[in-house]
């Protein structure tokens, strides 16, 4: 039993030391991306904390607004969203300089786009 308690204590300590990257923060970001077809786009995004590891994201691109909800997992920010009548998902890697560098897919056709969010 002591060996099990020691292992459990070590696992708990390891889990507690995993925190979202310090560079990730609420605020406004500049958006630069490319769709699955290679088309470039720009816009803005607002990231708002809703809990210790949960977020709300709003993108404004080409005159349209898209809303999503997010969860941090290690150094990733994973977001599910609805754009028009299509659902999508994006996974951003949280960089040390505060940028969010991601890949996304949306709709039935799939395809993968890329997107970088830079803090303003």
C-alpha positions in Angstrom: 0.0 0.0 0.0 2.8 2.6 0.8 4.2 2.0 -2.8 0.7 2.7 -4.3 0.3 5.9 -2.2 3.8 7.0 -3.3 2.9 6.4 -6.9 -0.4 8.2 -6.6 1.3 11.2 -4.9 3.8 11.4 -7.8 1.0 11.2 -10.4 -1.0 13.9 -8.6 2.1 16.2 -8.4 2.8 15.7 -12.1 -0.8 16.5 -13.0 -0.8 19.6 -10.9 2.3 20.9 -12.5 0.7 20.8 -15.9 -0.6 24.3 -16.5 -1.8 26.1 -19.6 1.1 28.0 -21.3 1.7 31.3 -19.6 1.7 33.1 -23.0 -2.0 32.3 -23.6 -4.2 35.1 -22.5 -7.5 36.7 -23.0 -7.5 39.5 -25.5 -7.7 40.5 -29.2 -5.6 38.8 -31.8 -4.8 39.5 -35.4 -5.8 36.5 -37.6 -3.8 35.4 -40.7 -4.7 32.1 -42.4 -5.1 29.9 -45.4 -8.1 27.8 -46.3 -7.8 24.2 -47.4 -7.8 25.5 -51.0 -4.9 27.8 -50.3 -6.9 31.1 -50.2 -5.4 33.6 -47.8 -7.5 35.5 -45.3 -7.1 38.0 -42.5 -9.2 39.3 -39.6 -9.4 39.5 -35.9 -10.3 37.2 -33.0 -11.2 37.8 -29.4 -10.3 35.1 -26.8 -12.1 35.3 -23.4 -11.4 33.1 -20.4 -14.5 31.4 -19.0 -12.7 29.2 -16.4 -9.2 28.0 -15.5 -8.9 25.9 -18.7 -12.0 27.0 -20.7 -12.4 29.9 -23.2 -14.8 31.6 -25.6 -13.5 32.6 -29.0 -15.0 35.0 -31.5 -13.5 35.4 -35.0 -14.3 38.3 -37.4 -13.2 37.5 -40.9 -14.5 38.8 -44.2 -17.4 40.6 -42.5 -18.6 37.4 -40.8 -18.6 36.5 -37.1 -17.9 32.9 -35.9 -18.2 31.8 -32.3 -16.6 28.8 -30.6 -15.8 27.3 -27.2 -12.3 26.1 -26.2 -10.4 23.9 -23.9 -6.7 24.0 -23.1 -4.9 20.6 -23.1 -1.2 21.0 -22.2 0.1 23.6 -24.7 -2.8 23.2 -27.1 -5.9 25.3 -27.3 -8.7 23.2 -29.0 -11.8 24.9 -30.2 -15.1 23.7 -31.6 -17.1 26.2 -33.6 -20.0 26.8 -35.9 -19.6 28.9 -39.0 -22.9 29.5 -40.9 -24.4 26.0 -41.1 -21.1 24.1 -40.8 -19.2 22.9 -37.7 -15.5 22.9 -37.4 -12.6 22.4 -35.1 -9.2 24.1 -34.7 -6.2 23.1 -32.6 -3.7 25.9 -31.8 -0.2 25.4 -30.4 0.4 28.1 -27.8 3.8 29.6 -28.6 6.1 31.2 -26.0 5.7 34.6 -27.7 1.9 34.6 -27.3 1.0 33.5 -30.8 -1.4 30.7 -31.4 -0.4 28.6 -34.4 -3.1 26.2 -35.6 -4.7 23.8 -38.1 -8.4 23.6 -38.7 -11.1 21.7 -40.6 -14.7 22.5 -41.3 -17.7 21.0 -42.9 -18.4 17.7 -44.6 -15.7 18.1 -47.3 -12.9 18.3 -44.7 -9.6 19.7 -45.9 -7.1 21.3 -43.6 -6.4 25.0 -43.3 -3.8 26.9 -41.3 -4.2 29.9 -39.1 -1.9 32.0 -36.9 -3.3 34.4 -34.2 -0.9 37.1 -33.0 -1.7 39.2 -29.9 -2.4 42.9 -30.5 
